[in-house]
C-alpha cells in the first residue's frame, strides 16, 4: 500500500459541508457513541520521516447515528486522511473537529483541546447493525517511531485489540516484546500481527535493522492467514441442557466480488433449525435454504469435505460489488446431544472453536463451575453468565464448560 494523496478540492468542500452539519447538530445532545470490530494496520514509512500510515477499520454501532468521531492521538500530526464506506467502497465526507463537538456528538470523555475526525456515515446505523468505515491516515510521531543507531524502533501503547505492524522495505526483525504472528507481505515486507486479550492497552516495542531484503511473496503465503484480521464472531446461547439445543449468531464479512451466498455446513452429529439472517449494514432480512450433498459444492466449491449426507444452510444476499463487502449475521438453532448434555445433574458443553472470537452464554439459572480454556467472564443484561474466548492461534481450542443449577 502506498501513502494516500492529499485531499483534493472536492474533498475539502465535502469536509466543509460535514463541519457545517456537525456544528448544526451541536445544540442537540446525541446518544453515547458506541463501536465494535476495530482493527488497525500500521505501515512504517521512511525512518527519517517518523511517519507511519494507519489503516483503521471500525464499525459505528449507535442506532440511528449519522456521524462517527475518531480521535487524533495527542502528540501525533495527522495528514493524508481519507475515509471510505466498507460496504460499498465509496468515499465518505469528513472534517476535523474539536473535542467539544465530539462530546456533543456522543463522545462523553472527549478531553478539552482534543481533535477528532468526524465522519459522515453513508446511512443511519440500523438497529442491531453497524456502519462500517475505513479511516486511512498518516501520523508523524517521533516519540513512537525513531532511529537508534542503525536500528529503528516502534514503541507505542496500542489500545485496539487487533493490530498489525508492517516494517519498512529492506528491514528485518530483531526483537518484539509481545507474542506476534510474523507474515511476509506480497511485496516482501515483514508484518507482525497480534490479538490483545487483556483489557489494558498493549505496550508494544519493535526493533528492526537494515538488511532484510527479501524476494516478493512467499511459497507459504497461500497457507498463512493473518489471525488478527479475521472478522468472524460467534455467540452460542445455551438453552436448558436437557434439550441439547442452543441458539447461535455468526457474524461474517464477505469481501469477494461477485459472491452472493454463504454456505454454513452443519457439523456431523448436529441438526439445525430456525435459520435466519440479515445484512448488518442495512438491516435487511436475507433469504435462506437447506441443501445437501453435491448441491453444497455446486454453490461453494471450497467445501470439499462433503458427503451425500452433509447438510448446509445457504444464506443469499445481493452479490458483493467490486471494492465493497457485506457484513452478514446468521442465526440458527442447533441440537447436539454429543456436545451439549447433562451428566450427573451438571451441564456439560464440549466443543472445539476454530475462529478467533467465540462466546458462550449459559442458560438462565445456571452458575459456572469449570472452563478448561481461559475466558473473560461477564453477566448479560438478563442475568446470564457469558464467557468470551479469544484465540490468537490458527488451531482449534478444545473448550469444556460445566455449570450447576443455582440453588
C-alpha positions in Angstrom: 0.0 0.0 0.0 1.2 3.5 -0.8 0.6 6.6 1.2 -2.6 8.4 0.2 -2.5 11.6 -1.7 -3.6 14.9 0.0 -7.3 15.7 -0.3 -8.4 17.5 -3.5 -10.8 20.4 -3.8 -13.9 18.3 -3.8 -12.7 16.6 -0.6 -12.1 20.0 1.1 -15.6 21.2 0.0 -17.1 18.0 1.4 -15.2 18.4 4.6 -16.6 22.0 4.9 -20.1 20.6 4.4 -19.6 18.0 7.1 -18.3 20.6 9.5 -21.4 22.7 9.0 -23.7 19.7 9.5 -21.8 18.7 12.7 -21.9 22.2 14.1 -25.6 22.5 13.2 -26.3 19.4 15.3 -24.1 20.5 18.2 -27.0 22.0 20.0 -28.7 18.6 20.2 -27.4 16.0 22.7 -26.6 12.7 21.0 -26.7 9.2 22.4 -23.3 7.9 23.6 -21.1 6.8 20.7 -20.5 3.0 20.6 -18.4 1.0 18.2 -17.1 -2.5 17.6 -14.8 -4.6 15.3 -11.7 -2.3 15.5 -8.7 -3.4 13.5 -5.6 -1.3 12.8 -2.8 -1.8 10.3 0.4 0.3 10.8 2.8 0.7 7.9 6.1 2.2 8.9 7.4 4.6 6.3 10.9 6.0 5.9 12.6 6.1 9.3 13.8 9.7 8.9 10.2 10.8 8.5 9.0 9.4 11.8 5.8 8.7 9.9 3.6 5.6 9.7 0.4 5.0 7.7 -2.6 3.9 9.7 -5.5 1.9 8.1 -8.2 1.7 10.7 -11.3 -0.4 10.3 -14.2 0.3 12.8 -17.9 -0.2 12.9 -20.2 2.5 14.4 -23.0 0.8 16.4 -25.0 3.6 17.9 -28.5 3.0 16.4 -29.5 5.9 14.1 -26.1 7.6 14.2 -25.1 9.5 11.1 -21.7 10.6 12.3 -18.7 8.8 13.8 -15.9 10.5 15.7 -12.4 9.1 15.6 -9.8 10.7 17.9 -6.5 12.0 16.7 -3.9 10.8 19.2 -2.3 13.6 21.2 1.4 14.2 20.2 0.7 12.9 16.6 0.4 15.0 13.5 -2.3 13.6 11.1 -2.1 14.1 7.3 -3.2 12.4 4.1 -6.6 11.5 5.6 -9.4 9.8 3.7 -12.4 7.7 4.7 -14.4 5.0 2.8 -17.6 3.1 3.4 -16.6 -0.6 3.8 -20.0 -1.8 2.4 -19.6 0.0 -1.0 -16.0 1.2 -1.2 -17.3 4.7 -1.8 -15.5 7.7 -0.2 -17.1 9.4 2.8 -17.1 13.0 3.7 -15.3 14.0 6.9 -14.0 17.0 8.8 -11.5 17.6 11.7 -13.3 19.0 14.7 -12.5 19.7 18.3 -13.4 17.7 21.4 -16.4 20.0 22.3 -18.2 19.0 19.1 -17.3 15.3 19.7 -18.7 15.4 23.2 -21.9 16.9 21.9 -21.9 14.1 19.3 -21.8 11.4 21.9 -18.1 11.1 22.9 -18.6 11.8 26.6 -14.9 11.5 27.5 -13.5 13.8 24.8 -10.9 15.9 26.6 -10.7 19.7 26.2 -8.4 20.7 23.3 -8.6 17.3 21.7 -9.1 16.8 18.0 -11.3 14.3 16.1 -12.1 13.2 12.6 -15.9 13.5 12.2 -17.1 11.0 9.5 -20.5 11.3 7.9 -21.8 7.7 7.5 -23.3 6.5 4.3 -26.6 5.6 6.0 -28.0 5.7 9.5 -26.8 2.9 11.7 -29.5 0.2 11.7 -30.8 -1.2 15.0 -28.5 -4.1 15.9 -26.3 -3.5 12.9 -23.4 -1.1 12.1 -21.8 1.5 9.9 -18.5 0.0 8.8 -15.9 2.5 7.8 -12.1 2.6 6.9 -10.1 5.6 8.0 -6.8 5.9 6.2 -4.4 8.5 7.6 -0.7 9.1 8.2 0.8 10.1 11.6 4.1 11.7 12.3 5.2 10.9 15.8 9.0 10.9 16.7 8.3 9.6 20.2 6.7 6.4 18.8 8.8 5.8 15.7 12.5 6.7 15.7 16.0 5.6 14.9 18.5 4.1 17.4 21.8 3.9 15.6 21.3 1.7 12.6 18.1 0.2 14.1 14.5 1.5 14.0 12.2 1.4 17.0 8.4 1.4 17.1 7.4 2.0 20.7 3.7 2.6 21.1 0.9 1.5 23.5 -1.9 0.1 21.4 -5.4 0.1 22.9 -7.1 -1.6 19.9 -7.3 -5.4 20.4 -6.5 -6.4 16.8 -3.4 -5.0 15.2 -0.6 -5.5 12.6 2.6 -3.5 12.1 4.4 -3.6 8.8 8.2 -3.0 8.8 9.7 -0.7 6.1 11.0 -2.4 3.0 14.6 -3.7 3.5 14.3 -4.2 7.3 14.5 -7.4 9.3 13.0 -8.0 12.7 15.4 -8.1 15.7 13.0 -8.2 18.6 9.4 -7.6 19.7 8.2 -7.8 23.3 4.8 -9.4 22.8 3.7 -12.6 21.1 3.1 -11.9 17.4 2.3 -13.8 14.2 5.0 -13.0 11.6 3.8 -12.8 8.0 5.8 -11.8 4.9 3.7 -9.5 2.6 3.3 -9.9 -1.1 5.9 -7.1 -1.7 8.5 -8.7 0.6 7.9 -6.6 3.7 7.5 -8.2 7.1 4.3 -7.8 9.1 3.8 -8.5 12.8 0.2 -9.2 13.8 -1.3 -9.8 17.3 -4.5 -10.1 19.2 -4.6 -8.4 22.7 -6.8 -10.5 25.0 -6.2 -8.2 28.0 -8.4 -5.3 29.0 -5.4 -2.9 29.0 -3.6 -1.3 26.1 -0.6 -3.4 24.9 2.8 -1.7 25.4 4.4 -2.7 22.1 8.1 -2.3 21.3 9.6 -3.5 18.0 13.2 -3.2 16.9 14.4 -3.8 13.4 17.6 -3.3 11.4 18.5 -2.9 7.7 19.4 -6.0 5.7 16.0 -7.6 5.4 15.7 -7.5 1.6 13.6 -10.5 0.5 12.0 -11.6 -2.7 8.4 -10.6 -3.0 6.0 -13.2 -1.9 6.4 -16.4 -0.1 5.9 -20.1 -1.1 3.8 -20.5 2.1 1.6 -17.4 1.5 -1.5 -19.5 0.4 -1.4 -21.4 3.7 -0.9 -18.5 6.0 -3.7 -16.2 7.1 -3.5 -13.2 9.4 -5.4 -14.2 12.5 -6.0 -10.7 13.8 -7.6 -9.6 10.6 -10.3 -12.3 10.7 -13.7 -10.8 11.4 -15.9 -13.8 12.3 -17.6 -13.7 15.7 -19.8 -16.5 17.0 -22.0 -16.4 20.1 -23.7 -19.5 21.5 -26.8 -19.0 23.6 -27.4 -22.3 25.5 -31.0 -23.5 26.1 -31.8 -25.8 29.0 -29.2 -28.7 28.8 -31.8 -31.5 28.7 -32.9 -30.1 25.3 -29.3 -30.5 24.0 -30.1 -27.3 22.0 -28.5 -23.9 21.6 -29.1 -20.8 19.6 -26.2 -19.1 17.9 -25.4 -15.9 15.9 -22.5 -15.9 13.5 -21.2 -12.6 12.1 -19.3 -12.9 8.9 -17.9 -10.4 6.3 -17.8 -11.4 2.6 -15.3 -9.4 0.6 -15.1 -11.5 -2.7 -16.5 -9.5 -5.6 -19.5 -11.2 -7.2 -20.2 -13.6 -4.3 -23.9 -13.6 -3.3 -24.2 -16.6 -1.0 -22.7 -18.0 2.2 -22.7 -21.8 2.9 -22.8 -22.8 6.5 -22.1 -26.6 6.8 -23.8 -28.3 9.7 -21.3 -30.3 11.9 -21.8 -34.1 11.9 -23.9 -35.1 14.9 -25.8 -31.8 14.9 -29.2 -30.9 13.5 -30.2 -27.3 12.5 -33.5 -25.4 12.7 -34.8 -21.9 12.6 -32.2 -20.4 10.2 -32.4 -16.7 9.5 -30.0 -13.9 8.5 -29.8 -10.2 7.9 -27.5 -7.7 6.4 -25.9 -5.8 9.3 -25.1 -2.8 7.0 -28.7 -2.2 6.1 -30.8 -4.3 8.5 -32.5 -6.1 5.6 -33.6 -9.7 6.1 -31.9 -12.3 3.8 -33.3 -15.5 2.1 -32.2 -18.9 3.5 -32.4 -22.5 2.2 -31.3 -26.0 3.3 -29.2 -28.0 0.8 -27.4 -31.4 0.9 -24.5 -33.2 -0.7 -23.4 -32.2 -4.1 -25.6 -29.1 -4.0 -23.3 -27.7 -1.4 -20.1 -27.8 -3.5 -22.1 -26.5 -6.5 -22.7 -23.3 -4.6 -19.3 -23.1 -2.8 -16.5 -25.3 -4.4 -14.3 -24.6 -1.4 -16.4 -27.0 0.6 -14.5 -30.2 -0.3 -15.2 -32.4 2.7 -18.9 -33.0 1.8 -20.7 -36.4 1.7 -24.2 -37.2 0.4 -25.5 -36.9 4.0 -23.9 -33.5 4.7 -26.4 -30.7 5.3 -25.7 -27.0 4.9 -27.7 -23.8 5.3 -27.3 -21.3 2.4 -27.8 -17.6 3.1 -28.3 -15.5 -0.1 -27.6 -11.8 -0.5 -27.0 -9.3 -3.3 -23.6 -10.1 -4.9 -20.7 -8.1 -3.5 -19.7 -5.2 -5.7 -16.0 -4.7 -6.6 -14.3 -2.7 -3.8 -17.2 -3.4 -1.4 -18.1 -6.0 1.2 -21.2 -7.3 3.1 -21.4 -7.9 6.8 -23.9 -10.7 7.5 -25.4 -12.0 10.7 -26.5 -15.6 10.6 -28.9 -17.0 13.3 -29.6 -20.7 13.8 -30.7 -23.3 16.4 -28.6 -26.4 16.8 -29.4 -29.7 18.6 -26.3 -31.7 19.5 -26.6 -34.4 22.2 -22.9 -35.4 21.9 -21.5 -31.9 22.7 -24.2 -30.5 25.0 -25.7 -32.6 27.6 -26.3 -33.2 31.4 -24.0 -35.5 33.3 -25.0 -36.3 36.9 -27.0 -33.1 37.1 -24.2 -31.0 35.7 -24.4 -29.1 32.5 -21.6 -30.1 30.2 -20.6 -28.2 27.0 -17.8 -29.7 24.9 -17.0 -28.0 21.6 -13.9 -27.1 19.6 -13.7 -23.5 18.4 -11.7 -22.7 15.3 -12.5 -19.0 15.0 -10.6 -16.2 16.9 -13.7 -14.9 18.7 -16.3 -17.1 20.3 -18.7 -16.6 23.2 -20.9 -18.9 25.2 -23.9 -17.7 27.3 -25.2 -20.1 29.9 -28.9 -20.8 30.4 -30.7 -18.6 33.0 -30.4 -20.0 36.5 -27.1 -21.8 35.9 -23.7 -20.9 37.6 -20.3 -21.6 36.1 -18.3 -24.4 37.7 -15.5 -25.1 35.2 -13.9 -23.7 32.0 -10.9 -25.6 30.6 -9.9 -22.6 28.4 -9.3 -19.1 29.9 -12.2 -16.8 29.1 -13.4 -13.3 30.0 -16.5 -13.7 32.3 -19.4 -11.2 32.4 -23.1 -11.1 33.2 -25.6 -10.2 30.5 -28.4 -7.7 30.9 -30.8 -10.5 31.7 -28.5 -12.0 34.4 -26.9 -14.9 32.4 -23.2 -15.8 32.6 -21.2 -15.1 29.4 -17.8 -16.5 28.6 -15.7 -14.8 25.8 -12.9 -16.8 24.3 -10.2 -15.1 22.2 -7.8 -17.4 20.4 -4.8 -15.9 18.7 -3.6 -19.2 17.4 -4.6 -20.7 14.0 -5.6 -24.0 15.5 -8.7 -25.0 17.4 -9.2 -24.7 21.1 -11.0 -27.6 22.9 -13.5 -26.0 25.2 -15.2 -27.8 28.0 -17.6 -25.8 30.2 -19.6 -27.2 33.2 -22.2 -25.4 35.2 -24.6 -26.2 38.0 -28.1 -25.0 38.6 -28.3 -22.2 41.2 -29.9 -23.2 44.5 
